[in-house]
Amino acid sequence: TWIGARPVEEPYTSTGLILTTLYFSYFITDPILMKTWEKLIK
């Protein structure tokens, strides 16, 4: 990705941290949301 090729400066490090957190939080919240969705459908 383009953020990994940028020099290590403040706006790029915080942007990389935020985007990494958002990316990996999907894998944590997806199973929880799917179980909740299945309960709502039934």
C-alpha positions as CSV (number, residue, x, y, z in Angstrom):
1,T,0.0,0.0,0.0
2,W,1.1,3.6,-0.5
3,I,1.3,4.4,3.3
4,G,4.0,1.8,3.8
5,A,6.2,3.4,1.1
6,R,6.0,6.9,2.6
7,P,8.7,8.4,4.9
8,V,8.3,8.0,8.6
9,E,6.7,11.2,9.6
10,E,3.8,12.1,11.9
11,P,0.8,12.2,9.6
12,Y,1.8,8.9,7.9
13,T,2.4,7.0,11.1
14,S,-0.9,7.9,12.7
15,T,-2.7,7.3,9.4
16,G,-1.1,3.8,9.2
17,L,-2.0,3.1,12.8
18,I,-5.7,4.1,12.3
19,L,-6.1,2.2,9.1
20,T,-4.4,-1.0,10.5
21,T,-6.7,-0.9,13.5
22,L,-9.8,-0.5,11.3
23,Y,-8.6,-3.4,9.0
24,F,-8.0,-5.9,11.8
25,S,-11.1,-4.9,13.8
26,Y,-13.2,-6.2,11.0
27,F,-11.9,-9.7,11.6
28,I,-12.7,-9.4,15.3
29,T,-16.2,-7.9,14.9
30,D,-17.4,-9.9,11.9
31,P,-18.1,-13.2,13.7
32,I,-19.9,-11.3,16.4
33,L,-22.0,-9.4,13.9
34,M,-22.8,-12.6,12.0
35,K,-24.1,-14.3,15.1
36,T,-26.2,-11.3,16.0
37,W,-27.6,-11.1,12.5
38,E,-28.5,-14.8,12.6
39,K,-30.4,-14.3,15.9
40,L,-32.2,-11.3,14.4
41,I,-33.3,-13.3,11.4
42,K,-34.8,-16.1,13.4
